[in-house]
């Protein structure tokens, strides 16, 4: 059995080195991906420095100096008031960010939309009160609509190299484990924390979203929207599994 695993690992490593040449991945990215199929487990991702500023979103708490929020705004997010709950949780999280950190907000369906700062520039911005107020106004105008494309949205946010990504979606089936590996290859040191909304209990088997969180050193949390009350005092904690 051990020999079969070793041979399989070598075959998979070879496949990804060939695929990398086609996809144009860097040598560092290829080595990171190939480590997944090494005979020994990969080294653990370094833990966050608890002395750094703190941010919280859907029960995930992180310590860093830059945070990117990547949030699904597809039509299915309207179910049981989920999108309004998400916007409320986003507002609470952004309001608590200290001024010495940077943050970005990326709402996506089939296309990502990065929110602007007070000067009209999209992407990472200082967490000043002025920028927070501008972001709040933009969030109010966003409504759920359309389909879902995780990859373009995550790639866009990862290009800015935030230390942490808070990623929320209800579309687990819209991503494969192969796509997760491609994201892992470009994520660098970014930790991705995943919050998945769903109907009913979480599935027992590991999903691509769980795989993404694990590979990048983040966390995964599942929330059953059937437990979302209409006027919730503590929605997130009640729905968490």
N, C-alpha and C positions, 0 to 999 in steps of 0.2 A: 504493500500500500504506500509506504513512504517513497519508494522508487517511482511509482506512478505519479505521485504528487510532484516530485522533483522534475520529471520529464515534462509534465504538463506545464509547470511553471516556466521552464525554458522555452517551450513552444509559445506560450502567451507573451513572454518578454520579447521574443523575436517578432511576433506579430505586431506589437506596439511600436517597436523600433522602425519597422517598415511603414506602419501607418503614419508615424510621426513625420517621415520624410515627405509623405503626400500632403499632410495637414500643415506642414511648416512649423512644427513645434520646436522650441529651443532645446538644446542638449540638456539644460538643467531641468526643463519640464519633462523630458523623456525619462531622465533618471528618476524623477519623482514618481512618475507613473509606473515605471518598471519595478520600483521597490514594492509595489502592491503584490507582485507575483514572485517576490524573493522567497527562498526557502525558509528564511527567518522573518518574524513579524517586523514591520516598520517601527522606527523609533517613535516614541510618543511625541505629540505636538507640545511645544513649551506652553506652560500655563500663563495666564494673564497676570500682570503685576497688579496686586490688589491696592497698591498705593496710587494707581492712576484713577482718573475720573470714572464714574460709574454711570451706566445706562441700563434701563430695563424695558423690555418689550415682551408682552405675552409670557410672563413668568420667567423669561431668560434674562439674567443679569450678567453684565460684562464690564470689564475695566480696560479702557483704552483711551486714545486721544482722537480717534476718528471712527465714526459709525455711519453705515449706509443702511437705509431702510428700503427693502425691495418688496413691494406689496402688489399682489394679484388684484386686479380690478375688473376681471372678466364678469360676464353676466351672471354666472352661477353664484358669485359672491353676494348677490342680493338676497339669497335665501335666509329666512328667519332673522332678518335685520343684521346679518353678519357684517356687512360692509360698514354700517354705521358704528357697530361695536369696534371694528378695526380702526376706524378713523378716530374714535374716542380714545382708544388705547395709544394710538400714535401721538395724539395731541398731549396726553399725559406724559408720555415718555420724552418727547421733545421739550416740553416746558421745563422739565427737570434737568436738562443738560446744562452743565456749567459753560460759561462763556469761553473758556480756554480750550474747548474741543471743537472739532469740525464734524458736520453731519450732512447727509444728503438724503433725499426722499425720491424714490423711483416707483411710480405707479405704472403697471403694465397690463395689457391684454395681449393682443397680437403684436403690439408695438409698445416699447417703453417710453414713458414720459418723465423726464427728470425735472423736478421742480426748481424754480429760479430763486436766487437770493435777491436782496433789496436792489441790487444794481442790474438785475436781469440776467445774471449768469447762472446756468444750470450746473448742478453737481455739488461737490463738497463746499460747504460754507461755514464760516464761524458761527457758533451758537449764540449770537448776540440777540438781544430782545427784538431789535428791528427785523433781523432775518427770521426769527421765530414767528413774528406777527405776519410777515409776508407769506411764509409757508402755510400758516393757519388759513389765510384767505384762499390760497390755492387749493388746499385740501377740501374746503367746504364745497367747491365747485365740481369736484370729481365725483362721478357716478359710475357704478358697475355696468359694463357693457362689453359685448363681443366675446371672442375666443381667448385662448391662452397660449403664450409662447414664453416659457421660462428662460430659455437659453439666451436670447438676445438681451433680455432685461438683466440677467445676472452678469453676462459678459460686459455690458455697459457699465454697471456699477463696479465691477472688478478692475476695469481699466484705470480707475482712480486710486487703486490700491488702498482702500480703507483697512484699518486693522480688524474691524468687525463688520459683518453683514447680518442684519436681522431680516430673514426671508420668510414671508408669510404667503401661503397659497392654499387653495382647496383642490388643486389639480394634480394629484400624485401620478395619474396615468399619463400625464403629458411629458414625462421625463423617463429616460431609460438609464440603466447603470452605465452603459457605454458613454452616454452624454455626461453623466456624473464624472467619469474619469477624465473627459476632456476639460470639464470645468476645474477639476482638481489640478490639472496640469498648468492652468493659468492663474489659479488662486493665490499662489505664492504663500505668504504667511497669514493671509486673511482667514479668520475663523468665521464660519457660517453657522448661525443658529437658525434652525428651521422650526416654524410653527405651522402645523397642518390643521386645517379645518375639515371636518368630515361629518357624515351622518351615521350615527350608531357607533359601536365599539371599534377601536383600532384593530387592524389586521395583525395576526400573529407573526407572519413572515416579515423579514426586513424589506422595506420599500426603498426605491431609489432616493427618496428624500432623507430617510434615515442614513443611508449610505453616504450621502453628501455631507451631512453633519458630522458623521464619524470620521471621514477622511480628512476634513479640514480642522478637526479639533473643536468643533462646535457641539451643540446639543440639539436634540429633537424633542418636540412636544406635540401631542395630539389633543385636539379639542373637539368634542362632540357638540355640533351646533344644535342638536335637538334638545340640549340642556340649556341653551341660551334663553333666559327669560326676556320678555319684551322690554322691561324697564329694569335692567340689572344693577344692583349696587356693587356686586363683585362677580361680574360675568366670567372673567377668565378663570378664576380659581374654581368656580362651580362646574365649569365644563371640562376642566383638565382631566386627562386620564393618566 
